[in-house]
Amino acid sequence: MNIAQLQRDLDAKKAEASALFAKTALDAQNAKNDKGEPTPRERTAEERQAVQALLDEKAAIEVRLATAKGDANMAAEIEKITAGMIKPATPGQTRTVTKSMGQQFVESDLGQFFLKKQQRGHKTWNTPIAELFDVRAATLTTDAASGGDLVVSDTRPGILPILFKRLTVRDLLAPGTTDSNNVSYMQETTFTNAAATVVEATGDKPQSTLVFDLKNELVQVIAHWLPVTEQMLEDVSQIRSYIDARLKLGVQLTEEDQLLNGDGTPPNISGILDRVITAAQARGADTNADAIFKAMMKVFNASLVMPDGHVVNPANWQTIQLAKDANGQYYGMGPFAGAQPPTLWGLPVAVTPSIVANTSLTGAFKSCAQIFDHGGLRVDVSNSHSDFFIKNLVAIRAEERLALAVYRPLAFGTATGLN
């Protein structure tokens, strides 16, 4: 529903509830007994019920309004990060994202190269490069023993993909772009606060110390390739699914591990856990949730920056979600509540196997770290590899270039010994 209309409905309901509340109060104040004598009384159950009904309606409208505003904000953010891939909708409607990664591939010069069969009649060939913006093996053939099940049939109109872990670590970090192969920034390494009270006109003021260090983050490449038959590349729906569900995902799986655990030895990037971060908080006799909260406060004390997110292994998140009180009641939502985004202590949680079990990471991801992408995810295709030409095979490659800057390593810390 339109946000402006919801706001008008909310204002009207507030006014109606306020008017009814005032009227019932006045009626109760002016009440008289059988003799006509003033006899103030309390509101009746019916009067209270009528007012409460209006308040419930107001609360329901507030929820719908908050949802609509959240959807509008989400659409605005999507539009920012999908610039050039958004088609204006009918006037008065929300603009909608219309191009998936696979669709971008099909509509690119590279996709059209195969759709128009421009590779036919040439012994060797290279395709144009398709750069798919805003991302995120054995030979594959249409034979039943390989990729045949990917072909949509009348009896099974869909694809049953292998399930992979949900990618969320990138979402916690601030996004950025670069046109260089190296990202440099100044990092504060020492701050000695000598500020103190001083007596007027009695000497020099105390001197504090602030030291910076130049940091360089190399832009590294994450890539993979797989052989595919030319026949499969000529099938639009198959290649669209292939790009969206496999090439993109394969790169992102490695990307997530690098963002957390990269050791900084080229070609690896230096992940967050590769830095000198705040000392770990041991769980000891605490619960997982309590230990993570203590890690939050430890990070805040060390960096003076409040954390804005957590990264937790699924095994440890399971312990947190299944925690119960002495009466067997879940501390959290329990199994019959609606699905909720993972949160802990009011902060979003990235639940991922990329962080080692029994250790969690807490930090100020948005303000103290940033991913720098050099272009988008790139796709290139050629039949020039090995004996691919005589076998009607092509090599399809996907890669991305990125660097990770951590401006304030002490704004991150871990909780260890979780169960």
Secondary structure as the mmCIF struct_conf table of DSSP 4:
data_model
#
loop_
_struct_conf.conf_type_id
_struct_conf.id
_struct_conf.beg_label_comp_id
_struct_conf.beg_label_asym_id
_struct_conf.beg_label_seq_id
_struct_conf.end_label_comp_id
_struct_conf.end_label_asym_id
_struct_conf.end_label_seq_id
HELX_RH_AL_P HELX_RH_AL_P1 ILE A 3 GLN A 29
TURN_TY1_P TURN_TY1_P1 ASN A 30 ASN A 30
STRN STRN1 LYS A 32 LYS A 32
TURN_TY1_P TURN_TY1_P2 ASP A 34 LYS A 35
BEND BEND1 GLY A 36 GLY A 36
STRN STRN2 PRO A 38 PRO A 38
HELX_LH_PP_P HELX_LH_PP_P1 GLU A 42 THR A 44
HELX_RH_AL_P HELX_RH_AL_P2 ALA A 45 ILE A 81
TURN_TY1_P TURN_TY1_P3 THR A 82 GLY A 84
BEND BEND2 MET A 85 MET A 85
STRN STRN3 ILE A 86 LYS A 87
BEND BEND3 THR A 90 THR A 90
TURN_TY1_P TURN_TY1_P4 PRO A 91 GLY A 92
BEND BEND4 GLN A 93 GLN A 93
HELX_LH_PP_P HELX_LH_PP_P2 THR A 94 ARG A 95
STRN STRN4 THR A 96 VAL A 97
HELX_RH_AL_P HELX_RH_AL_P3 MET A 101 GLU A 107
BEND BEND5 SER A 108 SER A 108
HELX_RH_AL_P HELX_RH_AL_P4 ASP A 109 LEU A 115
TURN_TY1_P TURN_TY1_P5 LYS A 116 GLY A 121
BEND BEND6 LYS A 123 THR A 124
STRN STRN5 ASN A 126 ASN A 126
HELX_LH_PP_P HELX_LH_PP_P3 THR A 127 ILE A 129
STRN STRN6 ALA A 130 LEU A 132
BEND BEND7 ASP A 134 ASP A 134
STRN STRN7 LEU A 140 LEU A 140
BEND BEND8 THR A 142 ASP A 143
TURN_TY1_P TURN_TY1_P6 ALA A 144 GLY A 147
HELX_RH_3T_P HELX_RH_3T_P1 GLY A 148 LEU A 150
BEND BEND9 VAL A 151 VAL A 151
BEND BEND10 ASP A 154 THR A 155
BEND BEND11 GLY A 158 GLY A 158
HELX_LH_PP_P HELX_LH_PP_P4 PRO A 161 LEU A 163
HELX_LH_PP_P HELX_LH_PP_P5 LYS A 165 LEU A 167
HELX_RH_AL_P HELX_RH_AL_P5 VAL A 169 LEU A 172
BEND BEND12 LEU A 173 LEU A 173
STRN STRN8 ALA A 174 ALA A 174
HELX_LH_PP_P HELX_LH_PP_P6 PRO A 175 PRO A 175
STRN STRN9 THR A 177 THR A 177
BEND BEND13 ASP A 179 ASN A 181
STRN STRN10 ASN A 182 THR A 192
TURN_TY1_P TURN_TY1_P7 GLU A 200 ALA A 201
BEND BEND14 THR A 202 GLY A 203
HELX_LH_PP_P HELX_LH_PP_P7 ASP A 204 PRO A 206
STRN STRN11 THR A 209 LEU A 218
STRN STRN12 GLN A 220 THR A 229
HELX_RH_AL_P HELX_RH_AL_P6 GLU A 230 LEU A 233
TURN_TY1_P TURN_TY1_P8 GLU A 234 GLU A 234
HELX_RH_AL_P HELX_RH_AL_P7 VAL A 236 TYR A 242
HELX_RH_PI_P HELX_RH_PI_P1 ILE A 243 LEU A 247
HELX_RH_AL_P HELX_RH_AL_P8 LYS A 248 ASN A 261
STRN STRN13 ASP A 263 ASP A 263
BEND BEND15 GLY A 264 THR A 265
TURN_TY1_P TURN_TY1_P9 PRO A 266 PRO A 267
BEND BEND16 ASN A 268 ASN A 268
STRN STRN14 SER A 270 SER A 270
HELX_RH_3T_P HELX_RH_3T_P2 ILE A 272 ASP A 274
BEND BEND17 ARG A 275 ARG A 275
STRN STRN15 THR A 278 ALA A 282
TURN_TY1_P TURN_TY1_P10 GLY A 284 ALA A 285
BEND BEND18 ASP A 286 ASP A 286
HELX_RH_AL_P HELX_RH_AL_P9 ASN A 288 SER A 303
BEND BEND19 LEU A 304 LEU A 304
STRN STRN16 GLY A 309 VAL A 312
HELX_RH_AL_P HELX_RH_AL_P10 PRO A 314 GLN A 321
TURN_TY1_P TURN_TY1_P11 LEU A 322 LEU A 322
STRN STRN17 LYS A 324 LYS A 324
TURN_TY1_P TURN_TY1_P12 ALA A 326 ASN A 327
BEND BEND20 GLY A 328 GLY A 328
STRN STRN18 TYR A 330 TYR A 330
BEND BEND21 TYR A 331 GLY A 332
TURN_TY1_P TURN_TY1_P13 PRO A 335 PHE A 336
BEND BEND22 ALA A 337 ALA A 337
HELX_LH_PP_P HELX_LH_PP_P8 GLY A 338 ALA A 339
STRN STRN19 THR A 343 LEU A 344
TURN_TY1_P TURN_TY1_P14 TRP A 345 GLY A 346
STRN STRN20 LEU A 347 VAL A 351
TURN_TY1_P TURN_TY1_P15 PRO A 353 SER A 354
BEND BEND23 ILE A 355 ILE A 355
HELX_LH_PP_P HELX_LH_PP_P9 VAL A 356 VAL A 356
TURN_TY1_P TURN_TY1_P16 ALA A 357 ASN A 358
STRN STRN21 THR A 359 GLY A 363
HELX_RH_AL_P HELX_RH_AL_P11 PHE A 365 CYS A 368
STRN STRN22 ALA A 369 ASP A 373
BEND BEND24 HIS A 374 GLY A 376
STRN STRN23 LEU A 377 SER A 382
BEND BEND25 ASN A 383 ASN A 383
BEND BEND26 HIS A 385 HIS A 385
TURN_TY1_P TURN_TY1_P17 SER A 386 ASN A 392
STRN STRN24 LEU A 393 VAL A 406
BEND BEND27 TYR A 407 TYR A 407
HELX_RH_3T_P HELX_RH_3T_P3 PRO A 409 ALA A 411
STRN STRN25 PHE A 412 THR A 416
BEND BEND28 GLY A 417 GLY A 417
#
